[in-house]
């Protein structure tokens, strides 16, 4: 599988509120992009999607994420830091480019009767649900 994307859906409206995707950019390297609707920003949704995207990427042989963003965009810089920090960053003419080595995922073992990795997906789903719950309370 060359490309991979995750979409977050608002369970109340059924509308998409965020997307995170990667596209291979070389051997074991993928460019990533994330877009979140303004009303859903700053609740951890982008971070959760990037962490899930990283898990999927490592399972598919990707070991490094790379991306570009406006250097003055502090929320994106904070997102990069929250998602694992900066591996390597270059800022030139107002554009920040970074690459981040992904951690190798240990083989997941689920509780008896659950598929491997189910706990990770469940934890991520809980975090995404908590994000969604906070948004609805605002």
ZIUR-V315311 format. One record per helix or strand of 2 or more residues. SS is the DSSP state (H for helix, E for strand). FROM is the first residue (numbers start at 1). TO is the last residue. If there is no record, write none. Layout:
BEGIN
SS;FROM;TO
SS;FROM;TO
END
This chain:
BEGIN
E;3;9
E;16;26
E;29;36
H;38;40
H;45;59
E;64;70
H;74;82
E;88;92
E;95;101
H;118;137
END
